[in-house]
Amino acid sequence: MLKKIVALLAALMLCLSMVSFAAAEDVPNLAGTYYSYGYDVGFFIDYFFHFYDEVPGVGKVFYAGFALNQITYNGTYDVIAEERDYACWPDRETVAAAAEGAEIPAGKAPYTVVFYDFDGKELDRCGLDAEGRLYVDMKTIAGIGGENAIYILDTDPENSKFAADYKNEQALSILELVNPEDDTATLTLKVNGKYDDLIVMYVEGTYAMNEDQTVITLTPDSESDEGATVTKKEDGSWTYVSKSGEEVALTKVVGLEMSYALKGEIPVPGMEGTNADFICALYNDGSARLYADFMGNQMDVDKGTYEIDMTTYSFNIHFEGAGDITTEGFGADMVLNYKREGVELFGDIEQTLKFVTE
């Protein structure tokens, strides 16, 4: 009798594992796909998701580029066999034709895509079906003008009307290492599984990590280039060893830190009466970034470099778009008067930003 019970339990466990495996196999595989949405506003504006194959040691990586890659998100994702309610317009024409105050069309998708940051924290969720539709009605991962919309699977990305912006995807770096004796000798790992290696010579390729991300294997795209293995040591430094045995000590590149900021407001494109924060960030490496921030969605407006004039205690900012601008006033009364014509999405800009003292 005991043998029969054990046999029945084993059979039941096998059945359950087969059901679980089948369910996992039935979930759509998003690896290598683009889901897109766009419309014409005098020029074509687009929004898209790019889902990558799994990067060992990182996970299944996604990139979201909204409003011509002005708003971007990176992280990891998973697809689960769980239904999800959605509220999405099928296209821009339906939005325009709808009566004011009309309800957004609703439905239920058979699958759910769960988005995470690189620390594993859940960011948001949206619906997915097996017919090539992604129901993007998220709040955290959102782009102005591309919200509550159905993004369609792009079956021919290379020849797509979205192709130019696919190529302009801003692949985020997840790790940057440098030779402390030569700051031009760097190794950069990107979220899309690619790397740029300038430690000895310039090499591009793909990388893999072990689970605890302490060993990185570099495989070059070209057979004529040399691969390498990079190992993290207990003190936090790294050792780079090429296939031919050349060894180089590396350290992690410290990220940028904001040293100063000036802040104002700017109208949100396409949303009359709504303003976004308008921020000029001045970083510890001497770089400057001017951007709009609306509910966590950031859109770059200008960038450049800066220095402090110690005689007047003002900032001389050298913008690539607006040219040289010097702040006016002192301390808490300091302001930046930014003026520039024909900025993409924003048009003509003339705004005053105040020095942030907190």
C-alpha positions as CSV (number, residue, x, y, z in Angstrom):
1,M,0.0,0.0,0.0
2,L,2.8,2.4,0.9
3,K,4.5,1.8,-2.5
4,K,1.2,2.6,-4.3
5,I,0.8,5.9,-2.4
6,V,4.4,6.9,-3.2
7,A,3.9,6.0,-6.8
8,L,0.6,8.0,-7.0
9,L,2.3,11.0,-5.4
10,A,5.2,10.8,-7.8
11,A,2.7,10.6,-10.8
12,L,0.8,13.6,-9.4
13,M,4.0,15.6,-9.0
14,L,5.0,14.8,-12.6
15,C,1.6,15.8,-13.9
16,L,1.7,19.1,-12.0
17,S,5.2,19.8,-13.3
18,M,4.1,19.1,-16.9
19,V,1.1,21.5,-16.5
20,S,3.4,24.1,-15.1
21,F,5.9,23.6,-17.9
22,A,3.1,23.8,-20.5
23,A,1.8,27.0,-19.0
24,A,5.2,28.6,-19.1
25,E,5.6,27.5,-22.7
26,D,2.3,29.0,-23.7
27,V,3.3,32.5,-22.6
28,P,4.3,34.7,-25.5
29,N,8.1,35.1,-26.0
30,L,8.9,38.8,-26.3
31,A,12.7,38.4,-26.8
32,G,13.9,40.3,-29.8
33,T,10.6,42.2,-30.5
34,Y,9.5,45.8,-30.9
35,Y,6.0,47.0,-30.0
36,S,5.3,50.5,-31.3
37,Y,2.7,53.3,-31.5
38,G,2.9,56.6,-33.3
39,Y,1.1,59.4,-35.1
40,D,1.6,62.5,-37.2
41,V,1.6,66.0,-35.7
42,G,3.2,67.8,-38.6
43,F,6.1,65.3,-38.0
44,F,6.0,61.7,-37.0
45,I,6.2,61.1,-33.2
46,D,6.7,57.6,-32.0
47,Y,6.7,55.5,-28.8
48,F,8.1,51.9,-28.6
49,F,9.2,49.1,-26.4
50,H,12.2,46.9,-27.3
51,F,12.4,43.5,-25.5
52,Y,15.7,41.8,-25.4
53,D,16.8,38.2,-24.9
54,E,17.8,37.4,-21.4
55,V,21.1,38.8,-20.3
56,P,22.8,36.3,-18.0
57,G,23.2,37.8,-14.5
58,V,20.9,40.7,-15.3
59,G,17.6,39.2,-16.6
60,K,15.2,39.8,-19.5
61,V,16.0,43.4,-20.4
62,F,13.6,46.0,-21.9
63,Y,14.0,49.5,-23.3
64,A,11.1,52.0,-23.6
65,G,11.6,55.0,-25.8
66,F,8.8,57.6,-25.9
67,A,8.4,60.8,-27.8
68,L,11.3,60.3,-30.2
69,N,13.5,58.8,-27.4
70,Q,13.1,62.0,-25.3
71,I,11.6,59.9,-22.4
72,T,13.3,56.6,-21.7
73,Y,13.1,53.6,-19.3
74,N,15.3,50.6,-18.8
75,G,14.9,47.5,-16.6
76,T,13.9,43.9,-16.7
77,Y,10.6,42.2,-17.5
78,D,8.7,39.0,-17.2
79,V,5.5,37.7,-19.0
80,I,3.1,35.7,-16.8
81,A,-0.1,33.8,-17.7
82,E,-2.4,36.1,-15.8
83,E,-5.3,38.1,-17.2
84,R,-5.3,41.9,-16.9
85,D,-7.9,44.5,-17.4
86,Y,-6.9,47.4,-19.7
87,A,-8.3,50.8,-20.9
88,C,-6.7,51.8,-24.2
89,W,-7.5,53.7,-27.3
90,P,-6.9,51.6,-30.5
91,D,-5.3,54.5,-32.4
92,R,-4.9,58.2,-32.5
93,E,-7.8,58.7,-34.9
94,T,-10.2,57.1,-32.5
95,V,-9.0,59.5,-29.8
96,A,-9.6,62.5,-32.0
97,A,-13.0,61.3,-33.1
98,A,-14.2,60.6,-29.6
99,A,-16.6,63.0,-27.9
100,E,-15.2,65.0,-25.0
101,G,-15.4,63.0,-21.8
102,A,-15.8,59.7,-23.7
103,E,-14.7,56.6,-21.8
104,I,-11.6,54.9,-22.9
105,P,-12.4,51.5,-24.5
106,A,-11.8,48.7,-22.0
107,G,-11.1,45.0,-22.2
108,K,-9.2,42.1,-20.8
109,A,-5.8,40.8,-22.0
110,P,-4.9,37.1,-21.5
111,Y,-1.3,37.8,-20.3
112,T,0.5,40.3,-18.2
113,V,3.9,41.9,-18.7
114,V,5.6,42.8,-15.4
115,F,8.3,45.5,-15.5
116,Y,11.1,45.8,-12.9
117,D,14.1,48.1,-12.2
118,F,17.5,46.5,-12.1
119,D,17.3,46.0,-8.4
120,G,14.2,43.8,-8.8
121,K,11.6,46.3,-7.7
122,E,8.4,46.2,-9.6
123,L,7.7,49.3,-11.6
124,D,4.4,48.6,-13.4
125,R,2.3,46.1,-15.3
126,C,0.3,46.0,-18.6
127,G,-1.7,43.6,-20.6
128,L,-0.5,41.5,-23.6
129,D,-2.2,39.2,-26.1
130,A,-0.8,36.6,-28.5
131,E,-1.9,38.5,-31.6
132,G,0.8,41.2,-31.3
133,R,-0.9,43.8,-29.1
134,L,0.6,45.4,-25.9
135,Y,-2.0,47.3,-23.9
136,V,0.0,50.2,-22.4
137,D,-2.1,52.0,-19.7
138,M,0.6,52.2,-17.1
139,K,1.3,55.2,-14.8
140,T,5.0,54.7,-13.9
141,I,6.2,53.7,-17.4
142,A,4.5,56.4,-19.5
143,G,5.2,58.9,-22.1
144,I,3.2,62.1,-22.8
145,G,1.0,61.4,-25.8
146,G,1.6,57.7,-25.8
147,E,-0.5,56.7,-22.7
148,N,-3.6,54.5,-22.7
149,A,-2.7,53.2,-26.2
150,I,-2.4,49.8,-27.9
151,Y,1.2,49.3,-29.1
152,I,1.5,46.9,-32.1
153,L,4.1,44.2,-32.7
154,D,6.5,45.5,-35.5
155,T,7.1,42.5,-37.8
156,D,9.7,44.2,-39.9
157,P,11.8,46.5,-37.6
158,E,14.6,47.1,-40.1
159,N,12.2,48.6,-42.8
160,S,9.7,50.1,-40.3
161,K,8.7,53.8,-40.2
162,F,10.0,53.6,-36.7
163,A,13.4,52.3,-37.8
164,A,15.3,55.6,-37.3
165,D,14.3,55.9,-33.7
166,Y,14.9,52.2,-33.1
167,K,18.5,52.9,-34.1
168,N,18.7,56.0,-31.8
169,E,17.9,53.8,-28.8
170,Q,19.8,55.0,-25.8
171,A,21.4,51.8,-24.4
172,L,21.9,52.4,-20.7
173,S,25.2,51.4,-19.2
174,I,24.9,49.0,-16.2
175,L,28.6,48.9,-15.4
176,E,31.6,51.0,-16.3
177,L,35.1,50.1,-15.4
178,V,38.3,52.1,-16.0
179,N,42.1,51.6,-15.8
180,P,43.0,54.0,-13.0
181,E,46.4,54.7,-14.7
182,D,44.7,55.5,-18.1
183,D,41.3,57.0,-18.1
184,T,40.8,56.3,-21.8
185,A,41.0,52.6,-21.2
186,T,37.4,51.7,-20.3
187,L,35.0,48.8,-20.4
188,T,31.2,49.5,-20.6
189,L,28.5,46.9,-20.2
190,K,25.1,47.9,-21.6
191,V,21.6,46.7,-20.8
192,N,21.2,45.2,-24.3
193,G,23.9,42.6,-23.6
194,K,26.5,44.5,-25.6
195,Y,29.8,45.9,-24.5
196,D,32.4,48.4,-25.6
197,D,36.0,47.4,-24.7
198,L,38.8,50.0,-24.9
199,I,41.1,48.4,-22.4
200,V,43.7,47.3,-24.9
201,M,42.1,48.1,-28.3
202,Y,38.5,49.0,-29.3
203,V,36.4,45.8,-29.3
204,E,32.6,45.4,-29.5
205,G,30.7,42.2,-28.6
206,T,28.4,40.5,-26.2
207,Y,28.9,39.6,-22.6
208,A,27.7,37.1,-20.0
209,M,27.7,37.3,-16.2
210,N,27.5,34.6,-13.5
211,E,24.6,34.8,-11.1
212,D,26.3,36.9,-8.5
213,Q,27.8,39.2,-11.2
214,T,31.4,38.7,-10.1
215,V,32.7,37.1,-13.3
216,I,32.1,38.7,-16.8
217,T,32.9,36.8,-20.0
218,L,33.5,39.1,-23.0
219,T,32.9,37.6,-26.5
220,P,33.8,39.8,-29.4
221,D,31.6,40.2,-32.5
222,S,34.5,39.7,-34.8
223,E,36.6,36.5,-34.7
224,S,39.7,38.6,-35.4
225,D,39.2,40.4,-32.1
226,E,40.3,39.1,-28.7
227,G,37.9,38.2,-25.9
228,A,38.5,38.5,-22.2
229,T,37.4,37.6,-18.7
230,V,36.8,40.2,-16.0
231,T,36.7,39.1,-12.3
232,K,35.6,41.1,-9.3
233,K,37.9,41.0,-6.3
234,E,36.9,41.2,-2.6
235,D,38.0,44.8,-2.3
236,G,35.6,45.8,-5.1
237,S,38.2,46.3,-7.8
238,W,38.3,44.2,-11.0
239,T,40.9,42.2,-12.9
240,Y,40.7,42.1,-16.7
241,V,42.5,39.2,-18.4
242,S,42.5,38.9,-22.2
243,K,42.5,35.6,-24.0
244,S,46.3,36.1,-24.7
245,G,46.9,36.5,-20.9
246,E,47.3,40.3,-20.7
247,E,46.2,41.4,-17.2
248,V,44.9,44.9,-16.3
249,A,43.6,46.2,-13.0
250,L,40.3,48.1,-13.2
251,T,38.1,50.1,-10.9
252,K,34.4,51.0,-11.1
253,V,33.5,54.4,-12.6
254,V,31.7,56.6,-10.0
255,G,28.4,57.9,-11.3
256,L,27.6,61.5,-11.8
257,E,26.3,63.6,-8.8
258,M,24.3,66.8,-9.1
259,S,26.3,69.6,-7.5
260,Y,23.8,72.5,-8.1
261,A,20.4,72.9,-9.7
262,L,18.1,75.7,-11.0
263,K,14.4,75.0,-11.3
264,G,11.4,76.5,-13.0
265,E,8.3,75.4,-15.0
266,I,7.6,74.8,-18.7
267,P,4.3,74.0,-20.5
268,V,3.8,70.3,-21.3
269,P,3.5,69.7,-25.0
270,G,-0.1,68.9,-26.0
271,M,-1.5,69.4,-22.5
272,E,-2.8,73.0,-22.3
273,G,-2.7,74.5,-18.8
274,T,-0.3,71.8,-17.5
275,N,3.3,72.5,-16.6
276,A,6.3,70.3,-16.0
277,D,9.3,71.0,-13.8
278,F,12.1,72.6,-15.8
279,I,15.4,71.7,-14.3
280,C,19.0,72.7,-15.1
281,A,21.3,70.2,-13.4
282,L,25.0,71.0,-12.9
283,Y,27.1,68.0,-12.2
284,N,30.3,67.2,-10.4
285,D,32.2,66.6,-13.7
286,G,31.4,70.0,-15.1
287,S,28.6,68.9,-17.3
288,A,25.2,70.5,-17.5
289,R,21.8,69.1,-18.4
290,L,18.5,71.0,-19.0
291,Y,15.4,68.9,-19.0
292,A,11.6,68.9,-18.3
293,D,10.3,66.5,-15.7
294,F,6.6,65.6,-15.7
295,M,5.5,63.0,-13.1
296,G,8.9,61.4,-13.3
297,N,9.0,61.4,-17.1
298,Q,12.1,63.3,-18.2
299,M,12.6,65.0,-21.6
300,D,16.0,66.4,-22.5
301,V,16.0,70.0,-23.8
302,D,19.6,71.0,-23.9
303,K,23.0,70.1,-22.5
304,G,26.6,71.4,-22.2
305,T,29.2,72.4,-19.7
306,Y,29.7,75.0,-17.0
307,E,32.1,76.7,-14.7
308,I,31.8,78.9,-11.6
309,D,32.9,82.5,-11.9
310,M,34.5,83.0,-8.4
311,T,34.5,86.8,-8.8
312,T,30.8,87.1,-9.2
313,Y,29.7,83.7,-7.8
314,S,27.7,83.0,-10.9
315,F,27.5,80.0,-13.3
316,N,28.7,80.4,-16.9
317,I,26.8,77.7,-18.7
318,H,27.8,76.7,-22.3
319,F,24.7,75.1,-23.8
320,E,24.9,73.2,-27.1
321,G,21.5,74.6,-28.2
322,A,21.1,78.0,-26.6
323,G,24.7,79.0,-26.5
324,D,26.5,80.7,-23.5
325,I,24.3,81.9,-20.7
326,T,25.4,83.4,-17.4
327,T,23.2,83.3,-14.3
328,E,22.1,86.5,-12.7
329,G,21.8,87.5,-9.1
330,F,23.4,85.9,-6.1
331,G,22.7,83.0,-3.7
332,A,18.9,82.4,-3.2
333,D,18.2,85.2,-5.7
334,M,20.2,83.6,-8.5
335,V,18.2,83.0,-11.7
336,L,18.9,81.4,-15.1
337,N,17.0,83.1,-18.0
338,Y,16.9,80.5,-20.7
339,K,15.8,81.4,-24.2
340,R,15.9,79.3,-27.4
341,E,13.8,79.0,-30.5
342,G,12.5,75.9,-32.3
343,V,13.1,73.3,-29.7
344,E,11.7,69.9,-30.7
345,L,8.4,69.2,-29.0
346,F,8.5,72.5,-27.0
347,G,8.8,75.1,-29.8
348,D,10.1,78.5,-28.6
349,I,11.2,78.6,-25.0
350,E,11.7,81.6,-22.8
351,Q,11.7,80.6,-19.1
352,T,13.3,81.7,-15.9
353,L,14.8,79.1,-13.5
354,K,15.6,79.8,-9.9
355,F,18.5,78.5,-7.9
356,V,17.6,75.6,-5.6
357,T,18.9,76.2,-2.1
358,E,17.6,73.0,-0.4
